[in-house]
Amino acid sequence: MNPDIWFYNLGIKFNSVGKTAFSIGGFDIYFYGICIALALLAGYITVLRQAKQTGQDPELYNSFVFPAVVVSLCGARLGYLIFDESSSVLDFFGFRNGGLQIYGGIIAGILTVAVYTKVKKISFLSFGDTCVRGLAIGQVIGRWGNFFNREAFGKAASGLFAMRLKAEQVKAVGSVVKGADSITYNGSVLPIINYNGTDYIQVHPTFLYESLWNLGLFIIMTLILKFGGERKGLLSAVYLIGYGVGRFWIESLRTDQLKFLGLPVSMVISAVMVLAGIIILFREREGIFKK
């Protein structure tokens, strides 16, 4: 049997990879949803542990988590619908049909932090420093939902991590003409590789790149927290710069970029994130670098 998903150069094959994990009373539970749920749980646990380790009141974060999750998911949904030309904001409640943009969620989350810290009269940056490690580890896990959905991949690739997908199983590809040399997917030409009668496309697994990048970022922030002490704004700046740089590079490889006025939305926001992180470093430099 030919594998559904195949990391050809690594010799790793995945057979019978479906989107549905199981069903309850005829209601399908998708792997994507499970990945998002696990991401939220891991992020929540990480934030609470850091709050306790740094002598903060965990209840500040317990009361924050529910509104933050709701607002961030709504932001991620709106971010996708606003910039996806084939969608409308009227489709807002069609979460099960797919369509979340991480930057929409991050921006909504930042606004929620701003309002919450203002109401509670606590430091925005200190609160953000506690949240960003949870955000990073959540992104590590959540990105694997794209693996099961066969989405958020990149252009044609031949390197070590190149991933083969059955062309007929890729969302929005549609039918593949037998004997065709290539298909066009979101404006990118992807060569067809036929293996034992099965047509594959071979692409950059950009979801994997981002998951690994965020794992590295999480480890760096954990080491800073352990050895660098509590320096207000440092973890927030590291996250903004680190994630912004990584996402800018990864986005340049993707085939499904959301665009506005011809510009890739995620690349523009990535650049803004990097700039914001640099501004935090300069504004808080005395506290960050002179402790």
C-alpha positions, 0 to 999 in steps of 0.5 A: 500500500502506498503511504498517504504521507511520506517523508521520502528522503527520511524514509518515514511513511504514514499510512491511512492518515485521516482527518477524523480521530473518532466519532461520538453519536455520528459527530466527527471529532477531528485530529485538528481540533484535538491538536488545538485542544492539546495546544491550549492545555499545554500552554495553560499548564506552562503559564501556570507553572511559570506564574508559580515559579516566579511568585505570581498569583496563579488566579490572575491567569486562571481568570484570564485563560477563558476570555483569552482563549475565546477572543483569540479563537475569534480573532484567528477566525476573523483573521482568516475570513477577512483576508481569504478571498474565497471566504466571507465574515458571514462564514464566521461560525463555520469553524468545522470547515477550517480556516484559522489564522494564527496572527489573528489569534495572536493580535486578539490575544495581545489586545486581551492582555492589554485590557486585562492588565489595565483593569487589574493594574498590573504590568503588561510586559510582565504578564506577557513574559509569563504568557509567551512561553505558553503561546510558543509551546501551544504553537508547537503542538497546534501546528500538527493539526495541519499535518492531518489536514494536509495544509499549510505546506510549501512549494516544491521541495527536494531536500531532506525534509521534503514531504510527499502527499497524495495529490488527490487528498490535498484540499482544493487540488481537486482531480488530477489529470492522469499523466499530467506532469504538474498541478497548479496549487494557489499559483505555485506549480507543483511537479507530479511524482507518480509512484506505483500508480499513485500521484504525489506532490513533494513539498516543504512541510512548512507546518513542521518547520514552524513547529520545530522553530517554535520548539527551539524558541521555547527552549531558548526562553526556558533557558533565559528564564532559568539563568537570566532571572526575571527581566521585565520585557525580555521574554516578550521581546525574544518571542516577538523577534524570534517568532517574527523572524522564523515566520517571515522565512517560513511564510516565504516558502508557503503556497497558501499565503493570505494577501492584502493589496498584493502583500503577504499578510503574515510576512508584513505582520512578522516584520511588525512583530520583529520591530515591536520586539526591538522597541521593547529591548530598547525601551527596557534596556536598563532593566533587561541588560543591567540587572 
